[in-house]
Amino acid sequence: MQSAAEVHKQSIVIDGLIIANWGRELFEDMRRGGLTAANCTVSVWEGFQATVNNIAEFNRHYREHGDLIRPVRTTSDILKAKEEGRTGIILGFQNAHAFEDQLGYVEIFKQLGVGIVQMAYNTQNLVGTGCYERDGGLSGFGREVVEEMNRVGIMCDLSHVGAKTSEEVILASKKPVCYSHCLPAGLKDHPRNKSDAELRFIAEHGGFVGVTMFAPFLKNGINSTIDDYVEAIGYVLDLVGEDAIGIGTDFTQGHDQNFFEWLTHDKGYARRLTRFGEIINPEGIRTIGDFPNLTEALLRHGYSPRLAEKIMGGNWVRVLKDVWGE
């Protein structure tokens, strides 16, 4: 019988969404947690230029912290990161705002290393609608963006996207799309959580669900534990099946209150969209360095080592390989 530590060590461990305060301390915690790769947010409200600046900053991180992290452009880069004992960085957007109104920017960002892009962040943009306002669905330009993302190999993410826009992206995309970081509304009713029907629908169309542990969306809020998180994983697993599920923590490690104020206002400065209140990650997995505890919790709840490995990252590798056209 393998120990939890052995299962974790041999697993490809992928976090489908981290929006942390990037730097040496954070990258060292990734190493502590045995994280093989992560979708790291470099754009939310930023336009083209500011997003390019954020990517340039990551290029500096690769130079200065190359002992801990490496860029990921292909799934073979993820496997190399595992071999090297480094964490692979998948650059990702939480908003298509950085594409502005230029279809050609999609390919430019792909060439800069962007692998996952969320279609909208909470509110309306030129592509579609977020989950905090009336949903007008996918625009004509949005359809072109989805087609171009399919062509160049960028995954469509629908975590903060409205239900109608999400459905239309799922139907329009010829490649699998994802909710990179979401929780089931069946356990807690919240605008950011997805209904049973939505979770089934994305899975039925070849899509993927990363289950988040963001405490405000969990059943017990800031009093949640790692066992509450495993309960949410089990709930989603029953709806989507064992091949369409993974992890997407939404870790905001190292950020201050000003950052959350920026996130929770439209465009970063306009009307207030939501209040998160206090943010405390579930007991047992407070930081990225606690990732081994999640493998242990899955095994403790009766998951086989094989299934735990799929949930911890194996499934992400398979779906990204498909989307990235390898």
N, C-alpha and C positions, 0 to 999 in steps of 0.2 A: 504493500500500500504506500503510495507516494505521499509525502508530507505536503502541506500547503505551500511551504517555502520552496520545495522542489518544483511543484506545479507552476508557481509564479515565475520562478527563475527560467523555466523552459518555454514559457508562454511569450508570444508576441503581444505586448501590452500597448494598446492604443487608446488615447483619450480623444474622442471626437470633437471636443471643444474646450479650449482653455483661453481665457481672456485676462491673463495675469499681468503683473508688473514685471516686465522682462528684465533679466539681469542675472549676474553670477549666482546670487543666492537662490533664485528660482530654478535655474538650470541644475544646481547642485541638489535641490530637492527632487527634481525629476530623476536624477541618477539614483538617489536614495530609494525612490519608489519603484525603481526598475522599469521606468517608462520607456518603451521602445520608440514611440512616435506620438505626436499630438498635432491636432488642427489648431494652430495658433492665430488668433485674430489680429489682423493688421489694419482693418478698416471697419468702422461703424458709421459714423456721420461724415467722415472725411471725403473730400472730392478726390479727383485724379492726382493732383500734385501732392497733397498731404499724404495720400496713401503711398505714393512712390517714395516719399521721404521716410515713411515707416518701414518700408521694405529695405531701403538703404541702411536704416539703423539695424535691421536684422543681419544684413551683410556684414556689418561691423561686429555684431555678436558672434557670427560664424568665425571671424578672424580671431577675436579676442578670447573666445571660449570654445575653440575648436576641440579641446580635450573632452568637452561635455556634450556638445550638440553638433549636428550636421544638417544641411538642407536635404529635403526630400522632394524629388520630382517624379519618381517612379516607385512602384512597390518593391523593386529590387533594392532601392535606397533604404527602405524600411528594414529589409532583411540584413543589409550591410550594417545599419545602425545597431541591430541586435548583436551581430558578430563582434562589432567594435566596442560594445558596451557604452555607446553614446545614445542620445535621444534625437530622433529624426524630427525635424521641424517641417510640417506641412503649412504653408502660408494660406490663411483663409480670411474671407470677408464675412461680416455679419450683415452686409447691406450691399446691394448692387449700385449704390449711389456713386461709387468711384468710377463706374463706366460712363457716368454723365450721359450725354445723348449720342455717344460715339460707339458704334458697333465694333469698330476696329480696336477699341481699347480692351475688349475681351481677350483677344489673342495676345496683345502686348502683355497683359498681366499674367497670362499663362506662361509666356516666355520668361517672365520675372520669377516664376516659381509658385504661382497661386494655383491651388488644386481644388478648393471648395469655396463656393460663393453662395451666401444666403440672398434670396431674391429681394427681400425687403426687411427692414428692421422696425417693427412695431407700427410704422405709419406708411402712408402712400409715397411711392417714388415713381419714376418713369416706367418701371417694369410692372408693378402691381401694388398690392396693399398689404400692410402689416396687420397684426392681430388686435390693435387698439383703436381701430376706426372702421367705419362702414366699408365693406369690402366690394370694390368694383371689379375684381377679377384681374386676370392677366391682360395687359394692354397689347396692342398690335406690335409695338416696339418690344414689349416683353417677350412675345412669341419669337421674334427675331433673336433676342438675347439667349433664350433657351436653346434655340437651334444652333447658335454659334458656340455656346458653352458645350453642347453635345459634340460639335465638330472638333473643337480644339482639345476637349477632354478636361472640363472643369465640372465638378459635381454641383448640382442644384440642391441647396439647403432650404428647408421650409419651416424651421423651428419657430421663428417669430412672425411668420407669414399668416395672413388671414385664411379662413377655411376655403373660400371660393377661389382665391388666387392659388392656394395650394393644390386644390383639386385640378385646376386647369393646367398647372405646371406638370403635375403627375401624368395627366393625359397627353400633354404636348411633348414631353421629353421622350426621346427614343432610348435614353440611358437611365439606369436606376437613379432615383433622387432620394434625399434623406430628410428626416428630422434629426439633425445631428445631436440635439440636446433638448429633450422634452420629457414630460411626465404625463401619466394618464389622468384625464378628468374624472374617471371612475373612482379614483382614490381622493381627489381634491378638485373641486370646481374652481377653475382659475382661467382667465383669458389666455394664458400661455400654455395651458395643458390641453392635450388632444383627446377627443372623444374616442370611445371604442370603435365607432364607425370609421373615423379618420385613420386610426392606427391600422385597422384591417385593410382599408382602401389602399394605403401606400404599400403595404406588404403584398397585397393581391396583384399590384402592378409592378412587382419586382423591386420595390423600394426598401429602405433601410431605416431603422429607428435606433438612435443613440439615447440611452436613458440618462437623464441628468439627476444630480443630487442637490440642486440649488434649493436651499432650505425653504424659502417662501412658497415654493410650489409643492413641497412634500406634505403629506397628510398631517404630520405633527409639527410642521414649521420648524422653528429653531430648536425645538426639543427633540428633533428627529435623531435617530441612531443609524448606524450602518445596517442594522437589521430592517429598519423602515425602508432604506434604499433597496435592499435585496427583495423586500416585498414588492416594491414598484417594478423591479426587473422581472420578477415572476409574473406579475399582472400583465405586463407588456408581452412577455414571452408566450403566454397562453393565447394572446391575440394574433401575434405576427409569426410565431414559429421560431425554431432555434437557429435558422440561417439568416434571419433579418434583424438581428438584435445585437447591440454593442453598448459601449460606454461613451458618454459625452458629459463630463462632470460639470462644465461651466464654472470651473474654478476661477475666482477673481482675486487670487492670492496677492497680497502686497499692495492693494489699492486703498486709497483713502476715500472719505465721504465725498469729496469734490468729484471724483471719478464717477460715483454712482449718481450724483446730481446731473452730470453730463449725459450719462446713459439714459436716464429716466425722463429727460425732456426731449421733445421733438427737435430734430436737427442738432441736439446737444445744448440748445439755449432757449427754445421757444416754449410752447405750452407744456405743462407737466402731464405726463402720460400715466404714471403709476408711482407708488411708493413701495419700496421693498421692505422698509423697516429694518430691523436688525438682521444682519446676515452672519450666521454661524453655521459652518458646515457640519454635517451629521457627526455625532460622537462616534469615534472609531476611524473616521477618515477626514480629519480636520484639514490636512494638507496633502499635496501631491505625494509627499514622501511616505504617506500612509497607504499607498496603493496595495502593498502586499496583504493588508488586512481585508481587502475586498475579495481577493482570491480565497483567503481563508474563510470568509463569511459565506461565500457561494458553496464551498465544499461542506461547511458546517450545516448549511440548509439542505443538503442532500444532492447538490449538483455533482455530476460526475466530473473527473478531471478533464475529459474530452469536451464536455459542454462548457465548463468554466473557461477553457482555453479559447473556445469559439467566441464567447461573450466578451472576454477580456481583450480581444483584438483580432483573432483569426478571421472573424466575419468581415471586419473592416477591410482587411487586406484583400479579401476576395472581391468585395464590391468596388473598391477603389481601382483594382486591376481592370475591371470591366469598364468603369467610367473613364479611366485614363487611357483606354484603348491599347492595352499592352497584350 
